[in-house]
Amino acid sequence: MSLWEYANPVKFMALSGRILPSATLLSAALLLTGLVWGFFFTADDYKQGSTVKIIFLHVPAALMAINIWLMMLVASLVWLVRRHHVSALAARAAAPIGITMTLIALFTGAIWGKPMWGTYWAWDPRLTSFMILFVFYLGYLALWQAVEDDDTAADLTSILCMVGSVFALLSRYAVNLWNQGLHQGATLTATKESPIDGSYYYPLLICIVGFICLFVTLVLLRTRMHIRLRRSRAVLAREATR
Amino acid sequence: MLALFKRDILLAVRSGGGFGLALAFFLILVMFVPFGVGPDRAVLARIAPGILWIGALLACLLSLDRVFQLDAEDGTLEALATSPIPLTGLVSAKAAAHWITTGLPLTLASAPLGYLLGLPVEGYIWLIASLGVGTVSLSFIGTFGAAITVGIKRGGLLLSLLVLPLYIPTLILGAQVVTRAVTGQSPVASLALLSGLTLLTLALIPAAAAMALRANLR
């Protein structure tokens, strides 16, 4: 029994079909708890007032936007090395979710930025990096759309994802040389004790886990959709030649 | 490989259209800037480094779809892929030929165009140095984009969408070299970073582009 067994689409469909209902319930419960707790049962910040509560959407979305690209990179590498179709389709399924998360992070940041920084948008390295990430997602999605043959499309998008990761990383550090930042640095780290007060920290943590569950649910759902699409296309092609 | 390199340069020079086109585009783009922002010398001098870099970058993009397209259409690319030259060598020769016919002329043309925009005197040598180093990486990254889109009909727009995000670090560092030079800071560190970036693309891109070509030719 190994992970690679689920590279078989039949096994993947069976397993994901079994996981999906509970994953959906779990993400709904977590998001509901986290967001309701965060929005209605935490105190206002003494400086930022109630605008601080946007972190319950902004931080998880921004985390996911970056980590979904990483997940696509891993899935692309698995496709290039082991040629498992489910892996290529999972990368394809994740990209629209990733671009949505990027947009959520940008928009919630803008909404928060207007009252706090006095502007919706600033050419700050972090903000700019996210806009760059958005463009990388766009190119990746456009390439999937443009190539007709499935395997070639999977190959080319995987290669683009690999090269794109290197250049996205380079851009992320290049923008640091280019302009001074307005955005605060990382506050949540795995190694240090959190400087965030507990009343914010726990709902935020629940929201982050909720977003991760939501992503897993959506990516399973969309991968299943792509597998079914491909199956129905194969059936149609067989009917046409008969 | 050398023969291929020479052939590509000759084709670009003799077939017309491709060679002078990038230069003409660069000239027109620079000419448009005063129309857009007004002829004020001080404003133009301030934005000149960025304009020259963006202009050169966009001009570089123009001839990219020709890198593999013509060879793919008449079957030369398949013949080349089955020849004893490794695909990475093929890609490098193509990219080098693209640089000689696009990047190098653009670099040389940037100095007179910089004068038109009133670039301060200290900037010229750094402008030429940064473009000379930076356009190499632009050509190689662009060749990668061309290799990805070679099988796509009318892939020109898609090519720009794929390649332009990859140009971001080169643009940032390249324009920074010139900006630092004209504002009296030392541009050496930026130029070193830019050179490092170019070396990285030289090491990385041929392999990736060869992979893309292989996927497209299968």
Interface residues (C-beta under 8 A of the other chain):
Chain A: I132 V135 F136 L138 G139 A142 L143 A146 V147 D151 T152 D155 L156 I159 L160 M162 V163 G164 V166 F167 A168 L170 S171 A174 V175 L177 W178
Chain B: I141 F144 I148 T149 G151 I152 G155 L158 L161 L162 L164 P165 L166 I168 P169 I172 L173 Q176 S190 L193 L197 L200 L204 I205 A208 M211 A212 A215 N216 R218
